[in-house]
Amino acid sequence: ITIRELEGETEISLEIVMREKSKYDNIALIFQQVSEYGFYWKDSYIFGVISNYKLFKNRNGYYLSLDPDETSKIESKQDQDFIRAQSIKLLTNKT
């Protein structure tokens, strides 16, 4: 996770190493014009393993949760590790 300010806007980049059988080695999701984000980390917490996610576009932009409330298909107060942004870029690195 890289978080930076560019020309007064917050940008978050997530670099993701793909599973072994993927056609990509890794991908980068770049969230631009971020309005809110929240990540939890603790040394005993398994951070970085994505077993489930929630990603959608709504009237306010894009929403991603990497630790979603699995009982809800929409944004939930129980979602964790989330980003709200106006746009997303995808960069890929093929094998």
C-alpha positions as semicolon CSV with decimal commas, in nm:
position;residue;x (nm);y (nm);z (nm)
1;I;0,000;0,000;0,000
2;T;0,135;0,339;-0,100
3;I;-0,050;0,654;0,004
4;R;0,057;0,991;-0,133
5;E;-0,061;1,341;-0,204
6;L;-0,047;1,463;-0,565
7;E;-0,151;1,819;-0,645
8;G;-0,377;1,833;-0,340
9;E;-0,542;1,495;-0,408
10;T;-0,488;1,171;-0,218
11;E;-0,383;0,868;-0,424
12;I;-0,357;0,510;-0,298
13;S;-0,175;0,235;-0,487
14;L;-0,227;-0,130;-0,403
15;E;0,027;-0,369;-0,549
16;I;-0,113;-0,722;-0,550
17;V;0,087;-1,039;-0,616
18;M;-0,145;-1,274;-0,798
19;R;-0,198;-1,643;-0,730
20;E;0,031;-1,889;-0,907
21;K;-0,210;-1,986;-1,188
22;S;-0,309;-1,628;-1,279
23;K;-0,214;-1,494;-1,622
24;Y;-0,057;-1,196;-1,439
25;D;0,238;-1,190;-1,202
26;N;0,099;-0,886;-1,026
27;I;-0,143;-0,600;-1,067
28;A;-0,157;-0,247;-0,933
29;L;-0,483;-0,074;-0,849
30;I;-0,437;0,302;-0,832
31;F;-0,719;0,488;-0,658
32;Q;-0,730;0,859;-0,745
33;Q;-0,913;1,145;-0,578
34;V;-0,957;0,940;-0,260
35;S;-1,221;1,081;-0,027
36;E;-1,181;0,829;0,256
37;Y;-0,985;0,518;0,348
38;G;-0,931;0,296;0,648
39;F;-0,681;0,014;0,705
40;Y;-0,612;-0,186;1,018
41;W;-0,275;-0,347;1,085
42;K;-0,127;-0,532;1,381
43;D;0,182;-0,753;1,386
44;S;-0,027;-1,060;1,474
45;Y;-0,285;-0,980;1,203
46;I;-0,250;-1,153;0,864
47;F;-0,248;-0,839;0,654
48;G;-0,206;-0,872;0,281
49;V;-0,392;-1,195;0,216
50;I;-0,708;-1,116;0,020
51;S;-0,959;-1,397;0,059
52;N;-1,265;-1,187;-0,027
53;Y;-1,335;-0,836;-0,148
54;K;-1,615;-0,598;-0,240
55;L;-1,567;-0,357;-0,534
56;F;-1,833;-0,149;-0,702
57;K;-1,913;0,188;-0,853
58;N;-2,194;0,401;-0,717
59;R;-2,306;0,763;-0,753
60;N;-2,021;0,874;-0,522
61;G;-1,742;0,698;-0,716
62;Y;-1,571;0,366;-0,648
63;Y;-1,569;0,162;-0,329
64;L;-1,334;-0,122;-0,237
65;S;-1,327;-0,328;0,082
66;L;-1,060;-0,595;0,123
67;D;-1,223;-0,734;0,439
68;P;-1,593;-0,697;0,365
69;D;-1,903;-0,779;0,565
70;E;-1,996;-1,096;0,376
71;T;-2,362;-1,070;0,479
72;S;-2,408;-0,755;0,267
73;K;-2,346;-0,699;-0,103
74;I;-2,360;-0,321;-0,057
75;E;-2,138;-0,090;0,148
76;S;-2,161;-0,179;0,517
77;K;-2,037;-0,023;0,839
78;Q;-1,891;-0,367;0,912
79;D;-1,660;-0,352;0,605
80;Q;-1,291;-0,317;0,693
81;D;-0,980;-0,214;0,495
82;F;-1,169;0,013;0,258
83;I;-1,112;0,291;0,003
84;R;-1,355;0,543;-0,148
85;A;-1,229;0,720;-0,461
86;Q;-1,346;0,899;-0,775
87;S;-1,143;0,686;-1,019
88;I;-0,934;0,369;-1,046
89;K;-0,651;0,276;-1,282
90;L;-0,540;-0,083;-1,334
91;L;-0,183;-0,170;-1,428
92;T;-0,088;-0,531;-1,506
93;N;0,233;-0,729;-1,539
94;K;0,189;-1,045;-1,745
95;T;0,384;-1,364;-1,692
